[in-house]
Amino acid sequence: MTSKNVQKEKLAVDRCMKHLEVVNVEPKVRQLISMYLTSIYREAYEEGYQDGEKNVQMQSEETMVFK
């Protein structure tokens, strides 16, 4: 992940943590949620990256066929 994506991840998790504080969620529960959100964010990023790579590959193959 790039530093820009890590910053976005941190902002998203921090925003959620602030909401959980407002509704008085216990610190241990907030910690678990934070770890879970980080995991989900990274998985989604990897899936998006892999999908993007597949699309680029498919487009280059289509370009080769039409030449």
Backbone as JSON, one array per atom type, in Angstrom:
{
  "sequence": "MTSKNVQKEKLAVDRCMKHLEVVNVEPKVRQLISMYLTSIYREAYEEGYQDGEKNVQMQSEETMVFK",
  "N": [[0.84, -1.18, 0.0], [0.44, 2.23, -0.7], [1.71, 5.27, 0.79], [-0.25, 7.21, 0.71], [-2.59, 5.72, 0.59], [-2.45, 4.43, 3.04], [-2.81, 6.6, 4.7], [-5.46, 7.27, 4.05], [-6.72, 4.99, 4.98], [-6.18, 5.21, 7.73], [-7.58, 7.6, 8.31], [-10.24, 6.77, 7.82], [-10.6, 4.72, 9.73], [-10.07, 6.15, 12.09], [-12.2, 8.0, 12.06], [-14.38, 6.31, 12.41], [-13.75, 5.33, 14.96], [-14.05, 7.62, 16.51], [-16.82, 7.98, 16.36], [-17.61, 5.69, 17.73], [-16.66, 6.28, 20.26], [-18.33, 8.39, 20.96], [-20.77, 7.1, 21.34], [-20.19, 5.69, 23.57], [-18.77, 3.15, 23.51], [-16.99, 0.41, 24.8], [-13.43, 0.51, 25.43], [-11.93, -1.87, 24.76], [-13.61, -3.15, 22.94], [-13.71, -1.21, 20.94], [-11.05, -1.37, 20.14], [-10.96, -3.96, 19.0], [-12.77, -3.59, 16.9], [-11.4, -1.64, 15.45], [-9.13, -3.09, 14.6], [-10.41, -4.98, 12.99], [-11.64, -3.35, 11.03], [-9.35, -2.26, 9.82], [-8.25, -4.57, 8.7], [-10.31, -5.28, 6.88], [-10.27, -3.02, 5.21], [-7.71, -3.21, 4.06], [-7.92, -5.67, 2.71], [-9.93, -5.05, 0.86], [-8.61, -3.07, -0.58], [-6.51, -4.58, -1.74], [-8.03, -6.37, -3.33], [-9.25, -4.55, -5.06], [-6.98, -3.52, -6.32], [-5.98, -5.83, -7.59], [-8.14, -6.37, -9.32], [-7.98, -4.1, -10.92], [-5.5, -4.55, -12.14], [-6.14, -6.82, -13.66], [-8.0, -5.7, -15.43], [-6.38, -3.91, -16.86], [-4.67, -5.71, -18.08], [-6.5, -7.14, -19.68], [-7.36, -5.1, -21.38], [-4.98, -4.51, -22.74], [-4.61, -6.89, -24.09], [-6.86, -6.88, -25.75], [-6.23, -4.7, -27.35], [-4.02, -5.7, -28.71], [-5.23, -7.7, -30.26], [-6.83, -6.23, -32.03], [-4.97, -4.98, -33.62]],
  "CA": [[0.0, 0.0, 0.0], [1.18, 3.49, -0.72], [1.51, 6.09, 1.99], [-1.53, 7.9, 0.56], [-3.64, 4.76, 0.95], [-2.37, 4.21, 4.48], [-3.42, 7.79, 5.3], [-6.9, 7.13, 3.89], [-7.13, 3.93, 5.91], [-6.15, 5.77, 9.09], [-8.69, 8.54, 8.44], [-11.5, 6.02, 7.89], [-10.66, 4.04, 11.03], [-10.18, 7.19, 13.13], [-13.56, 8.54, 12.03], [-15.25, 5.3, 13.04], [-13.42, 5.28, 16.38], [-14.67, 8.79, 17.14], [-18.24, 7.68, 16.5], [-17.77, 4.69, 18.79], [-16.46, 6.98, 21.53], [-19.54, 9.19, 21.23], [-21.82, 6.22, 21.85], [-19.63, 5.04, 24.76], [-18.37, 1.76, 23.32], [-15.84, 0.11, 25.64], [-12.15, 0.57, 24.72], [-11.53, -3.18, 24.19], [-14.47, -3.37, 21.77], [-13.21, -0.27, 19.92], [-9.79, -1.91, 19.63], [-11.31, -5.07, 18.11], [-13.38, -3.02, 15.69], [-10.32, -0.98, 14.72], [-8.33, -4.13, 13.92], [-11.26, -5.57, 11.96], [-11.77, -2.37, 9.95], [-8.07, -2.2, 9.12], [-8.16, -5.79, 7.9], [-11.26, -5.16, 5.78], [-9.79, -1.97, 4.31], [-6.56, -3.73, 3.31], [-8.43, -6.69, 1.79], [-10.64, -4.36, -0.22], [-7.6, -2.41, -1.4], [-5.85, -5.61, -2.53], [-8.96, -6.85, -4.35], [-9.37, -3.49, -6.05], [-5.72, -3.46, -7.06], [-5.94, -7.0, -8.46], [-9.13, -6.16, -10.38], [-7.41, -3.09, -11.82], [-4.45, -5.22, -12.93], [-6.83, -7.68, -14.63], [-8.59, -4.84, -16.45], [-5.28, -3.4, -17.69], [-4.21, -6.84, -18.89], [-7.53, -7.42, -20.68], [-7.34, -4.02, -22.36], [-3.8, -4.65, -23.59], [-4.86, -8.05, -24.96], [-7.81, -6.43, -26.77], [-5.5, -3.81, -28.27], [-3.18, -6.54, -29.55], [-6.1, -8.41, -31.2], [-7.32, -5.31, -33.05], [-3.88, -4.46, -34.48]],
  "C": [[0.89, 1.24, 0.0], [0.88, 4.28, 0.55], [0.18, 6.85, 1.93], [-2.69, 6.99, 0.96], [-3.64, 4.46, 2.44], [-3.01, 5.39, 5.21], [-4.94, 7.7, 5.2], [-7.46, 6.08, 4.84], [-7.21, 4.49, 7.33], [-7.3, 6.75, 9.3], [-10.02, 7.82, 8.6], [-11.65, 5.35, 9.26], [-10.82, 5.05, 12.15], [-11.59, 7.77, 13.2], [-14.54, 7.57, 12.71], [-15.0, 5.26, 14.55], [-14.04, 6.46, 17.14], [-16.17, 8.57, 17.35], [-18.48, 6.67, 17.63], [-17.55, 5.3, 20.17], [-17.71, 7.76, 21.93], [-20.64, 8.32, 21.82], [-21.33, 5.33, 23.0], [-19.36, 3.54, 24.62], [-17.08, 1.54, 24.13], [-14.54, 0.09, 24.82], [-11.72, -0.75, 24.08], [-12.34, -3.48, 22.93], [-14.02, -2.45, 20.64], [-11.92, -0.79, 19.3], [-10.05, -3.05, 18.65], [-11.89, -4.55, 16.8], [-12.32, -2.34, 14.83], [-9.48, -2.0, 13.94], [-9.12, -4.76, 12.77], [-11.4, -4.62, 10.76], [-10.48, -2.27, 9.13], [-7.9, -3.4, 8.2], [-9.06, -5.72, 6.67], [-10.77, -4.15, 4.75], [-8.65, -2.51, 3.44], [-6.99, -4.82, 2.32], [-9.1, -6.05, 0.59], [-9.66, -3.67, -1.15], [-6.91, -3.43, -2.31], [-6.75, -6.12, -3.64], [-9.13, -5.81, -5.45], [-8.14, -3.39, -6.93], [-5.63, -4.62, -8.05], [-6.94, -6.87, -9.61], [-8.62, -5.15, -11.4], [-6.34, -3.69, -12.71], [-5.07, -6.1, -14.01], [-7.4, -6.84, -15.77], [-7.52, -4.3, -17.4], [-4.8, -4.5, -18.61], [-5.21, -7.14, -20.0], [-7.53, -6.36, -21.76], [-6.14, -4.13, -23.28], [-3.96, -5.83, -24.54], [-5.83, -7.67, -26.07], [-7.12, -5.55, -27.8], [-4.65, -4.63, -29.21], [-4.01, -7.27, -30.59], [-6.54, -7.5, -32.33], [-6.23, -4.78, -33.95], [-3.59, -5.36, -35.62]]
}
